[in-house]
Amino acid sequence: MSLLLMSADGYRGQIELYSNKVVIKRKGIMAFFQYGLKGDKEIVLKSITAVQFKKPNFLTYGYIQIAFSGSPESKKGYFNAFKDENTVMFRPKHLTKFIAIKEKIQELIG
């Protein structure tokens, strides 16, 4: 059984960290236009190979990107993160929550 440990609302997406997986959700009309009807994405913690993280600043959003076995990891920078289904963008006011999630994921995957 999965236990919800943490969650955070981002820009056009949400992230939930469970005891055994990460779930990326897309809710709202803007998320629909960008990602379509893909639904929730579940990533088992055991398969996560990296967590990329960029802090927001006064001009840009921040993002957390989950890389896992078999996923096409985007290394093309900030603007491609907007389109990546394994990425959740966030505003500066949510930085603390996203840092906590990143650190907890890294702790759990060892």
NUDREN-334061 format. One record per residue (C-alpha): residue in one letter; z, y, x. Coordinates in Angstrom, 1 decimal. Each point is the difference from the previous one (the first is absolute). Layout:
residuo A; zz Z; yy Y; xx X;
...
This chain:
residuo M; zz 0.0; yy 0.0; xx 0.0;
residuo S; zz -0.9; yy 3.5; xx 1.3;
residuo L; zz 2.7; yy 2.6; xx 0.2;
residuo L; zz -1.2; yy 3.7; xx -0.2;
residuo L; zz 1.5; yy 1.8; xx 3.1;
residuo M; zz -1.7; yy 3.4; xx -0.1;
residuo S; zz -2.8; yy 1.9; xx -1.7;
residuo A; zz -1.8; yy 3.3; xx 0.3;
residuo D; zz -2.6; yy 2.0; xx -1.9;
residuo G; zz -2.8; yy 1.4; xx 2.0;
residuo Y; zz -3.2; yy 1.9; xx -0.7;
residuo R; zz -2.2; yy -2.3; xx -2.1;
residuo G; zz 2.1; yy -3.0; xx 0.7;
residuo Q; zz 3.4; yy -1.5; xx 0.2;
residuo I; zz 1.6; yy -2.5; xx 2.4;
residuo E; zz 2.7; yy -2.5; xx -0.7;
residuo L; zz 1.8; yy -2.0; xx 2.6;
residuo Y; zz 1.4; yy -3.4; xx -1.1;
residuo S; zz 1.9; yy -2.5; xx 2.1;
residuo N; zz -3.2; yy -2.0; xx 0.6;
residuo K; zz -2.9; yy 2.3; xx -0.7;
residuo V; zz -1.4; yy 3.5; xx -0.3;
residuo V; zz -1.7; yy 1.1; xx -3.2;
residuo I; zz -2.4; yy 2.9; xx -0.1;
residuo K; zz -0.6; yy 1.4; xx -3.5;
residuo R; zz -2.6; yy 2.4; xx -1.3;
residuo K; zz 1.0; yy 1.9; xx -3.1;
residuo G; zz -1.6; yy 3.0; xx -1.7;
residuo I; zz -3.4; yy 1.3; xx -0.7;
residuo M; zz -0.7; yy 1.3; xx 3.5;
residuo A; zz 0.9; yy -3.4; xx 1.5;
residuo F; zz -2.4; yy -1.6; xx -2.5;
residuo F; zz -2.9; yy 2.3; xx 1.2;
residuo Q; zz 0.7; yy -0.7; xx 3.6;
residuo Y; zz 0.9; yy -3.8; xx -0.1;
residuo G; zz -1.3; yy -1.2; xx -3.3;
residuo L; zz 1.5; yy -3.0; xx -1.8;
residuo K; zz 1.2; yy -1.8; xx 3.2;
residuo G; zz 3.6; yy -0.4; xx -1.3;
residuo D; zz 3.1; yy -0.5; xx 2.1;
residuo K; zz -0.3; yy -1.3; xx 3.5;
residuo E; zz 2.6; yy -2.4; xx 1.3;
residuo I; zz 0.4; yy -0.6; xx 3.7;
residuo V; zz 2.4; yy -2.7; xx 1.1;
residuo L; zz 2.3; yy 1.2; xx 2.8;
residuo K; zz -0.8; yy -3.0; xx 2.2;
residuo S; zz -3.6; yy 1.1; xx 0.2;
residuo I; zz 0.6; yy 3.6; xx 1.0;
residuo T; zz -1.2; yy 0.7; xx 3.5;
residuo A; zz 0.6; yy 3.8; xx 0.2;
residuo V; zz 1.1; yy 3.1; xx -1.8;
residuo Q; zz -1.8; yy 3.2; xx 0.8;
residuo F; zz 1.8; yy 3.2; xx -0.9;
residuo K; zz -0.9; yy 3.6; xx 0.1;
residuo K; zz 2.4; yy 2.8; xx -0.9;
residuo P; zz -1.3; yy 2.7; xx -2.3;
residuo N; zz -0.2; yy 3.7; xx 1.1;
residuo F; zz -0.7; yy 3.2; xx -1.7;
residuo L; zz -3.7; yy -0.8; xx -0.2;
residuo T; zz -0.2; yy -3.7; xx -0.6;
residuo Y; zz 1.6; yy -2.9; xx -1.9;
residuo G; zz 1.8; yy -2.7; xx 1.9;
residuo Y; zz -0.8; yy -3.7; xx -0.4;
residuo I; zz 1.3; yy -3.5; xx 0.5;
residuo Q; zz -2.6; yy -2.7; xx 0.6;
residuo I; zz 0.8; yy -3.7; xx -0.1;
residuo A; zz -2.2; yy -2.2; xx 2.2;
residuo F; zz 0.1; yy -3.7; xx -0.5;
residuo S; zz -1.8; yy -3.2; xx 1.1;
residuo G; zz -3.5; yy 0.2; xx -1.3;
residuo S; zz 0.1; yy 3.6; xx -1.0;
residuo P; zz -2.6; yy 2.5; xx 1.3;
residuo E; zz 2.4; yy 2.4; xx 1.9;
residuo S; zz -1.3; yy 3.5; xx -0.2;
residuo K; zz 0.2; yy 1.8; xx 3.3;
residuo K; zz -2.3; yy 2.8; xx -1.0;
residuo G; zz 2.8; yy 2.6; xx -0.6;
residuo Y; zz 1.4; yy 2.1; xx -2.8;
residuo F; zz -3.0; yy 0.4; xx -2.3;
residuo N; zz -0.8; yy -3.7; xx -0.2;
residuo A; zz 3.7; yy -0.6; xx -0.9;
residuo F; zz -0.7; yy 1.7; xx -3.4;
residuo K; zz -2.5; yy -2.8; xx -0.8;
residuo D; zz 1.9; yy -2.9; xx 1.4;
residuo E; zz 1.5; yy -2.3; xx -2.6;
residuo N; zz 2.8; yy -1.1; xx 2.4;
residuo T; zz 1.2; yy 3.6; xx 0.4;
residuo V; zz 2.3; yy 2.3; xx -2.0;
residuo M; zz -0.2; yy 3.7; xx 0.6;
residuo F; zz 3.1; yy 2.2; xx -0.5;
residuo R; zz 1.1; yy 3.6; xx -0.1;
residuo P; zz 2.5; yy 1.6; xx 2.4;
residuo K; zz 2.8; yy -0.1; xx -2.6;
residuo H; zz -0.2; yy -3.8; xx 0.0;
residuo L; zz 0.1; yy -0.5; xx 3.8;
residuo T; zz 3.6; yy -1.3; xx 0.1;
residuo K; zz -0.7; yy -2.8; xx -2.5;
residuo F; zz -3.2; yy -1.1; xx 1.8;
residuo I; zz 1.7; yy 0.0; xx 3.4;
residuo A; zz 2.7; yy -2.2; xx -1.4;
residuo I; zz -2.6; yy -2.4; xx -1.5;
residuo K; zz -1.9; yy -0.1; xx 3.3;
residuo E; zz 3.2; yy -0.8; xx 2.0;
residuo K; zz 1.1; yy -2.7; xx -2.4;
residuo I; zz -3.4; yy -1.7; xx 0.1;
residuo Q; zz 0.1; yy 0.0; xx 3.8;
residuo E; zz 3.5; yy -1.4; xx -0.1;
residuo L; zz -1.0; yy -2.8; xx -2.4;
residuo I; zz -3.2; yy -1.0; xx 1.9;
residuo G; zz 1.9; yy 0.0; xx 3.3;
